[in-house]
């Protein structure tokens, strides 16, 4: 045994694999032939669903689509206008000719200038209605203008032309000694009678403001009329101080 395992032993070891291969092939061939022959010899052994699928006929083809409807034949119609039809000569002359009588048209309402007869005009006349209604219609009432409420803003130039009395301010000696000059602008409220009611300093040198307020308080204006009614005025007043004035 040891000699056989170490040395080449080709042809010495004999096996029976060839016979086993032939036997296996024959056995498998017999099984395959049995599976083929049994359905042929005994068809009832097959499943019913398989037999139905094998024996059922294929569905019939769908019917062909219906043919299209025949095209309608349009016959041209000759249209004859009423003018053309009326111009044809009659085929025969009628024995009696009937006269058609038309009803009289209703009288038209005269309007506009037609109503000038007598300057009174017709009921529907434009000019006559206006002229006739001037004496008979209700009088036109003119509404009075609303009365002003509160003081009205007026420019300083306008109010300067309405001055009645204007005492000149006294140049303060301390301001003159300090060579202070300039313009003092005051905001003023003037009453309906033209007197100064309220004064406030807007701008200007402080040394000259007091003298400007004292002088303007004594100024007198004409009453400012708005729609014929005296009204209060909101304005500004400018007082100039120069060395050459005093």
C-alpha angles and dihedrals in degrees: 000000000000089000092052093052095051102039131055108279102180111153094011098087111067120197134187096222093117093062093046091053092052092049093049092050092050092048093051091046090053092052091050092049091049092053091051097044100045095067090047095050097037110029092168088071091069120092114268093231091057091049092049091051091049097045101037116103120237116261116268118257117264116267117261117262116265116263117260116263115263115264115258115245110229113208114208113239120212110230115207117196122227091245092055091044092050094052094062117102116248117258093226138014115246118232098220124041115203118212116220117216118207121211117248114261116249116257114268120236107246113226140169116018092003089078094067095097106119089356086264095095130201123287092263098037117118098207094035092047092051095046093043093047095054093082101031102042125089115274117261110252115216114211116229116243113258115262115251115257119210129354119320122230110241128175121252092239092058093049092046089064091053096057115128100173125021117171112196118244120250112245107236110241092221090054091047091050090050090047091239115161137153144102127306115206116205131190108223137189112205119199127226089263093053100254125131111256104173135013131186129175114244101177143334141095112320093224090059100040096082094051091048093052092047092052098044093050088069095050119116127206136189112257110269109234123209115183087346093305125108112241140180118266132217110202146135128250125204120206116192123206118198132161093238094055096067 
